[in-house]
């Protein structure tokens, strides 16, 4: 399966990276196929384009497989060219699309490589601190049931004085059942919206009087504690802030490209869907 995935990736790599600018004295030849050289830089490029889980494998460990796949792809591509498949309309259309994708990758890479100044990170950090300083974390427990009726029955038992943790252990279908339903502390955005909205309305020691429906089922929620979120220092957030800033930079760049452009969309029957003027 690994070799099959690599084959698809390397067909792109062989075509796009067999250029003179990647060939240098420190770039050793790893194979020669019918007189054509395959260099280590091409293997490295292939490794970078693998799915993430395969990229985690050190290149040295899968070097033979990568080289074998490059050889197979090289031979298959040569045979296809011999049969003049590179002259077909299908090939030209796919190559045109690949060209655009590579150019998009290169321009976005250029945008991302522009230096991020600490002053910009500090500005973003101050905004995050402002948000976090007013936010709270809550410690909550829940009992997850399949139906609304089951959830309402549990609420009735709680009103009569039943122990929340015991009910969770005996009736909850959630993974926290064995722990009495305890979910620990969580902050804004960490739970599904319906659950979070209901939980944040509760005071410590109280539970929901109505069942709360989410994609997982019906919940009875109890809040145990509330506390202010501890604001992390600048250094510990620096990496996250940089990623956020880079994402914003890319988004702004794309928005800038669209500005002033005219985009017309069509339905499948060829009729105009709508016109976008930026």
Secondary structure, DSSP 4 states (H G I P E B T S, - for coil): -HHHHHHHHHHHHHHHH-SGGG--TTS-EEEEETTEEEEHHHHHHHHHTS-HHHHTS-HHHHHHHHHHHHHHHHHHHHHHHHTTGGGSHHHHHHHHHHHHHHHHHHHHHHHHHSPPPHHHHHHHHHHHHHHHHT-EEEEEEEEEESSHHHHHHHHHHHHTT--HHHHHHHH--STTGGGTTEEEEE-TTSS-HHHHHHHHTPPTT-B-SS-EEETTEEEEEEEEEEEEPPPPPHHHHHHHHHHHHHHHHHHHHHHHHHTT-EEEEE-TTS-EEEEEE-
